[in-house]
Amino acid sequence: MPRKARIDAPGALHHIMVRGIEQKKIFYDDFDRDNFLKRLGTVLTDTQTPCFAWALIPKHLHLLLRTGIMPLATVMRRLLTGYAVTFNLRHRRHGQLFQNRYKSILCQENPYLLELVRYIHLNPLRAKLVPDLKSLIKYPYCGHGTLLGKKKDAWLSTDYVLKLFDSKFYKARKRYIEFVSKGVSQGRRPDLVGGGLIRSAGGWSAVNALRRSKTRMKGDERILGDGFFVEKVLAEAQEMLEQKYEIQTRGYDFDWLVKRVSKVLEIDSRDVLAHGKYRHIVKAEFSSTHHKPIRYAGK
């Protein structure tokens, strides 16, 4: 059965999971982990992609990202391709590093953002990389310590997460650690690592209850959220697809867009695609990639 296309738009919240091919390690040591984090920080900053949680495990990694001005696929391609090249060179290996394509679940924000932050940051504890919560605070390859002010990751949206607990940071951190502590006993959460009706509803018993009450919900394995959220996302995705084909039939393509931006901003077309921090180039890059945001916040 062919894989379904990813669903993405500015404002979409994604739980991303990347695994090593054949369950092999993607991080052998701290040099690998530090190299990945340096690349992650650079890519997220350059693409203005907010990150709310992250954790590196020897054989896999988790990220909680919100799509910014760049499509998620572009962000992940830059991150994973660059890392894989340097990893292979350093360890004198060839071939694919990651298992198939990364897994990305588009998530409804209101019920899932904090649950995912907790779940992702507890990964090192579940993987027995640290013995307890106290040690997790000092673990350098997870965003948990950053939220508690013990280390700095400038690219992590610390303020956004903490303000969901309290407007005052010292109270927010106290409530955050209490929230995380309650999640330790939950263990693995299959409902948070995939979409679909069963997981979104909370399991088979919840689905059966919905059926008995004659409540109909739509499910999709690419989306984690209630039926109304799933329908909204799919409807907007279809609308975007229809717009894409309409644009193509009118003869508008990337080359046309570059020429149009060049004409409007009165700069050479080569500068539109050039790298650099010059104001006219940045403005051209933004014009070429930015489109009307679609917020999947579920509010």
Secondary structure, DSSP 8 states (H G I E B T S, - for coil): ---------TT-EEEEEEEBGGG--S--SHHHHHHHHHHHHHHHHHHT--EEEEEEETTEEEEEEE--SS-HHHHHHHHHHHHHHHHHHHHT--S--BSSS-EEEEE-HHHHHHHHHHHHHTHHHHTTSSSSHHHHHH-SSBSHHHHTTSS--TTB-HHHHHTTT-SSHHHHHHHHHHHHHHHGGG---GGGS--SHHHHHTSHHHHHHHHHTT------TTEES-HHHHHHHHHHHHHHHHHHHHHHHTT--HHHHHHHHHHHHTS-HHHHT--S--HHHHHHHHHHH----------
